[in-house]
Amino acid sequence: MIRRFRFPTLLALALTLVALGFVSSDSAVTATGNGPGDVVPGRYIVVVNEGYAPSQVAADHAALPLHVYTVAARGFAARLSQAKVDALLADPRVNNVVPDRVVSLLCHKPQHSCNGGGGTTTSSQVLPAGVKRVGADQVWGTTAGNGVGVAVVDTGLDFNHTDLSVAASCFTAFTSCQDDHGHGTHVGGTIAARNNTQDVVGVAPNATLYAVKVLDQNGSGTWSGVIAGVDWVTANSAALGIKVANMSLGGSGSNSANCGDPDNDGIIDDPFHRAICNSVATGVTYAVAAGNDPNEEVS
């Protein structure tokens, strides 16, 4: 049997007024059920106790890791049989084994715009209503994001977009960091489109964007890939100057407390929540968007 597991309820992380998106990490993922947050059969996130190497634990159990976590989280994700799950749970080096889950963009609802951000230009620059509403243009004389790195944990970024300053360093759960969907680039523009004579201007136009691609061309992936992205952000935040991580993410489940250990029994039921807490502890700010879907409770 799998030990206790809980996943956050409709969790959505995004910078100010960014369009909501729900994520995922390996392509061709099949889940039970029809909505975001559904379990991926046969895929698990293994939480390893401090003092033990996740790669060694995986090797000892003949598990081929899809992702290995060593900074924000400690453990790995893998496809496992029930026999291997049981063996891992009996290993004193293992804290817990929880099922992986699907997350995806809410493109099926007509009120959500999941694409955009790519290709078209305007003859003059536009100040978006959302950017104006938060008063960003009132502080550009004092601060416009200079020296601040923002990790866009999404579908990637368009590295060829002339209105975005995208760093070469990046993370992908796939084969490339390039945005093959459009949502991540749209989000990146809201965050840091340049203050020039074209297209829109972002909240922090002088910030540098870092692509953390955890969603595929269909806006789909898994929690295990999102944790891998958070792990990369945490490991590289000091060297790259990443101060903010923007994540348009969500999934169903219970509302985990105490950084993924709601029972305070030392068992990590929610490794994603624990990864976020550990990342925040290193100085990365995670901006959270909520309430984009009027039919869902936010907690």
C-alpha positions as CSV (number, residue, x, y, z in Angstrom):
1,M,0.0,0.0,0.0
2,I,1.1,3.6,-0.6
3,R,1.5,5.7,2.4
4,R,-0.6,8.9,2.8
5,F,-0.6,11.3,-0.1
6,R,-2.2,14.6,-0.7
7,F,-1.9,17.1,-3.5
8,P,-2.7,20.8,-3.4
9,T,-6.2,21.9,-4.3
10,L,-6.5,24.0,-7.5
11,L,-3.0,25.4,-7.0
12,A,-2.2,28.2,-9.5
13,L,1.0,30.2,-9.4
14,A,1.5,33.2,-11.7
15,L,2.8,36.7,-11.7
16,T,0.4,39.7,-11.5
17,L,-2.6,39.3,-13.8
18,V,-1.0,36.5,-15.9
19,A,-3.6,34.3,-17.7
20,L,-4.2,31.1,-15.8
21,G,-2.7,27.8,-17.0
22,F,-2.5,24.4,-15.6
23,V,0.6,22.2,-16.1
24,S,2.2,18.8,-16.8
25,S,5.6,17.3,-17.7
26,D,6.2,14.2,-19.8
27,S,4.5,14.1,-23.2
28,A,2.0,11.3,-24.1
29,V,0.9,11.0,-20.4
30,T,-2.3,9.0,-19.9
31,A,-4.3,9.6,-16.7
32,T,-7.3,8.1,-15.0
33,G,-10.3,10.4,-15.1
34,N,-10.7,13.6,-17.2
35,G,-9.5,16.6,-15.3
36,P,-6.3,18.2,-14.1
37,G,-4.7,16.5,-11.1
38,D,-5.6,12.9,-12.2
39,V,-3.2,10.1,-11.2
40,V,-0.9,8.8,-13.9
41,P,-1.0,5.0,-13.7
42,G,2.3,3.4,-12.9
43,R,4.2,6.7,-12.2
44,Y,5.4,7.7,-8.8
45,I,7.3,10.4,-6.9
46,V,9.7,8.8,-4.4
47,V,10.7,11.0,-1.4
48,V,14.2,10.1,-0.1
49,N,15.3,10.9,3.4
50,E,18.1,13.3,4.1
51,G,21.6,11.8,4.0
52,Y,20.9,9.4,1.2
53,A,21.5,9.9,-2.5
54,P,18.3,9.6,-4.6
55,S,20.2,8.2,-7.6
56,Q,21.7,5.5,-5.5
57,V,18.3,4.5,-4.0
58,A,16.8,4.4,-7.5
59,A,19.7,2.2,-8.8
60,D,19.4,-0.2,-5.8
61,H,15.8,-0.8,-6.8
62,A,16.5,-1.0,-10.5
63,A,14.3,2.1,-11.1
64,L,15.0,4.3,-14.1
65,P,14.4,7.9,-12.9
66,L,12.5,10.3,-15.1
67,H,13.6,13.1,-12.9
68,V,16.0,13.3,-9.9
69,Y,15.6,16.0,-7.2
70,T,18.5,17.1,-4.9
71,V,17.9,20.7,-3.9
72,A,14.3,21.9,-3.4
73,A,13.3,18.3,-3.0
74,R,15.1,15.0,-2.4
75,G,14.0,12.0,-4.4
76,F,13.1,10.9,-7.9
77,A,10.2,10.2,-10.2
78,A,9.9,6.9,-12.0
79,R,7.6,4.3,-13.6
80,L,7.2,1.6,-11.0
81,S,5.4,-1.7,-10.6
82,Q,3.4,-2.3,-7.4
83,A,6.1,-4.7,-6.2
84,K,8.8,-2.0,-6.5
85,V,6.5,0.5,-4.8
86,D,6.2,-1.9,-1.9
87,A,10.0,-2.5,-1.8
88,L,10.7,1.2,-1.8
89,L,8.3,1.8,1.1
90,A,10.1,-0.9,3.1
91,D,13.5,0.8,2.5
92,P,14.5,2.9,5.5
93,R,16.1,5.4,3.2
94,V,12.7,6.2,1.6
95,N,10.3,8.6,3.3
96,N,7.3,8.1,1.1
97,V,6.1,7.1,-2.4
98,V,3.2,9.1,-3.9
99,P,1.5,8.9,-7.2
100,D,2.4,11.3,-10.0
101,R,-0.5,13.4,-11.4
102,V,-1.4,15.1,-14.6
103,V,-1.8,18.9,-14.9
104,S,-2.8,20.7,-18.0
105,L,-3.8,24.1,-19.4
106,L,-7.5,24.9,-19.2
107,C,-7.9,25.5,-22.9
108,H,-11.2,23.6,-23.1
109,K,-13.1,26.5,-21.4
110,P,-13.9,29.3,-23.9
111,Q,-13.4,32.1,-21.3
112,H,-9.7,31.2,-20.9
113,S,-7.2,32.2,-23.6
114,C,-4.4,29.6,-23.5
115,N,-2.5,30.8,-26.5
116,G,-1.0,34.0,-27.6
117,G,2.3,35.9,-27.0
118,G,3.9,34.9,-30.2
119,G,4.5,36.4,-33.6
120,T,2.4,39.6,-34.2
121,T,3.7,43.1,-33.7
122,T,2.1,46.5,-33.4
123,S,3.2,49.8,-35.0
124,S,3.4,51.4,-31.5
125,Q,3.8,50.1,-28.0
126,V,0.7,49.3,-25.9
127,L,0.5,49.6,-22.1
128,P,-1.8,46.7,-21.2
129,A,-4.7,47.4,-18.9
130,G,-3.5,44.9,-16.3
131,V,0.0,46.4,-16.2
132,K,-1.5,49.9,-15.8
133,R,-3.9,48.7,-13.2
134,V,-1.2,47.5,-10.8
135,G,0.6,50.8,-11.3
136,A,3.8,49.3,-12.8
137,D,4.4,52.3,-15.0
138,Q,4.4,54.6,-12.0
139,V,7.5,53.0,-10.5
140,W,9.7,52.5,-13.6
141,G,11.6,55.6,-12.8
142,T,12.8,53.9,-9.6
143,T,12.7,50.2,-10.5
144,A,11.9,48.3,-13.7
145,G,13.3,44.9,-12.8
146,N,17.0,45.7,-13.5
147,G,19.2,42.8,-12.4
148,V,16.2,40.6,-11.5
149,G,15.8,37.2,-13.0
150,V,12.3,35.7,-13.4
151,A,11.8,32.0,-14.0
152,V,8.7,31.3,-16.2
153,V,7.6,27.8,-15.3
154,D,5.3,27.1,-18.2
155,T,5.4,25.9,-21.8
156,G,8.8,27.5,-22.4
157,L,9.7,30.9,-24.0
158,D,10.2,32.1,-27.5
159,F,13.9,32.7,-27.6
160,N,13.6,34.6,-30.9
161,H,11.0,37.0,-29.7
162,T,12.4,40.6,-30.2
163,D,10.3,42.1,-27.4
164,L,11.6,39.7,-24.7
165,S,15.0,39.4,-22.9
166,V,15.3,35.6,-22.6
167,A,18.5,34.1,-21.0
168,A,20.2,31.2,-22.6
169,S,20.2,29.1,-19.4
170,C,17.1,27.2,-19.1
171,F,15.4,23.9,-18.0
172,T,13.2,21.6,-19.9
173,A,11.4,18.4,-19.0
174,F,11.4,17.6,-22.7
175,T,14.0,18.1,-25.5
176,S,14.0,21.9,-25.9
177,C,13.2,25.0,-23.9
178,Q,11.6,26.7,-26.9
179,D,7.9,27.5,-26.5
180,D,5.9,25.3,-28.8
181,H,2.6,26.3,-27.4
182,G,2.5,30.1,-26.9
183,H,1.3,30.3,-23.3
184,G,4.7,30.7,-21.7
185,T,5.7,33.5,-24.1
186,H,2.4,35.2,-23.4
187,V,3.1,35.0,-19.7
188,G,6.7,36.2,-20.3
189,G,5.4,39.3,-22.1
190,T,3.1,40.2,-19.2
191,I,6.1,39.9,-16.9
192,A,8.8,41.6,-18.8
193,A,8.1,42.7,-22.3
194,R,10.6,45.4,-23.1
195,N,9.8,49.1,-22.8
196,N,10.4,50.1,-26.4
197,T,8.4,51.1,-29.4
198,Q,6.7,47.8,-30.2
199,D,4.1,45.3,-29.0
200,V,3.2,45.5,-25.3
201,V,5.3,46.5,-22.2
202,G,5.5,44.2,-19.2
203,V,5.3,44.7,-15.4
204,A,9.1,44.7,-15.1
205,P,10.4,45.5,-18.6
206,N,14.1,45.3,-17.6
207,A,13.9,41.9,-15.9
208,T,15.6,38.8,-17.5
209,L,13.4,35.8,-18.2
210,Y,14.4,32.2,-17.7
211,A,12.5,29.5,-19.4
212,V,11.5,26.5,-17.3
213,K,9.6,24.3,-19.7
214,V,7.4,21.8,-17.8
215,L,4.5,21.9,-20.3
216,D,4.5,20.4,-23.7
217,Q,3.0,21.7,-27.0
218,N,-0.4,20.7,-25.8
219,G,0.0,22.4,-22.4
220,S,0.3,19.1,-20.7
221,G,2.6,17.5,-18.2
222,T,2.9,16.1,-14.7
223,W,3.7,17.2,-11.1
224,S,7.0,15.3,-11.3
225,G,8.1,17.6,-14.1
226,V,7.0,20.7,-12.2
227,I,9.0,19.6,-9.1
228,A,12.0,19.1,-11.4
229,G,11.6,22.7,-12.7
230,V,11.4,24.0,-9.1
231,D,14.5,22.0,-8.2
232,W,16.4,23.7,-11.2
233,V,15.2,27.1,-10.2
234,T,16.4,26.6,-6.6
235,A,19.7,25.2,-7.6
236,N,20.5,28.1,-10.0
237,S,18.8,31.0,-8.3
238,A,21.9,32.4,-6.7
239,A,24.2,32.1,-9.7
240,L,21.6,33.4,-12.2
241,G,20.0,36.1,-10.0
242,I,16.5,34.4,-10.2
243,K,14.4,36.3,-7.6
244,V,10.9,35.4,-8.7
245,A,9.4,32.2,-10.1
246,N,6.1,32.5,-12.1
247,M,4.1,29.3,-12.3
248,S,0.7,28.9,-13.9
249,L,0.0,25.6,-12.3
250,G,-2.8,23.6,-10.8
251,G,-4.3,20.3,-9.9
252,S,-6.9,18.6,-7.8
253,G,-6.3,17.1,-4.4
254,S,-6.4,17.9,-0.7
255,N,-5.1,21.1,0.8
256,S,-1.7,20.1,2.2
257,A,-0.4,22.0,5.2
258,N,2.9,22.2,7.1
259,C,5.0,22.2,3.9
260,G,3.7,18.9,2.7
261,D,3.6,17.2,6.1
262,P,0.1,18.0,7.3
263,D,0.1,15.4,10.1
264,N,3.5,16.6,11.4
265,D,4.6,13.0,11.5
266,G,7.7,13.4,9.4
267,I,6.1,11.7,6.3
268,I,6.1,14.0,3.2
269,D,2.6,13.5,1.8
270,D,3.0,16.3,-0.7
271,P,6.5,16.6,-2.2
272,F,5.5,19.5,-4.5
273,H,4.5,21.6,-1.5
274,R,7.7,20.7,0.3
275,A,9.8,21.7,-2.8
276,I,8.1,25.1,-2.9
277,C,8.8,25.7,0.8
278,N,12.4,24.7,0.4
279,S,12.8,27.0,-2.7
280,V,11.2,29.9,-0.9
281,A,13.6,29.4,2.0
282,T,16.5,30.1,-0.4
283,G,15.1,33.4,-1.3
284,V,12.9,32.8,-4.4
285,T,9.5,34.4,-4.4
286,Y,6.7,32.4,-5.9
287,A,3.8,34.7,-7.1
288,V,0.4,33.1,-7.0
289,A,-2.7,33.7,-9.2
290,A,-6.1,32.5,-8.0
291,G,-9.7,32.9,-8.8
292,N,-9.5,32.7,-12.6
293,D,-12.2,30.1,-12.8
294,P,-15.4,31.4,-11.1
295,N,-16.7,27.8,-10.8
296,E,-13.8,26.6,-8.6
297,E,-13.0,27.2,-4.9
298,V,-9.5,28.6,-4.1
299,S,-7.6,27.4,-1.1
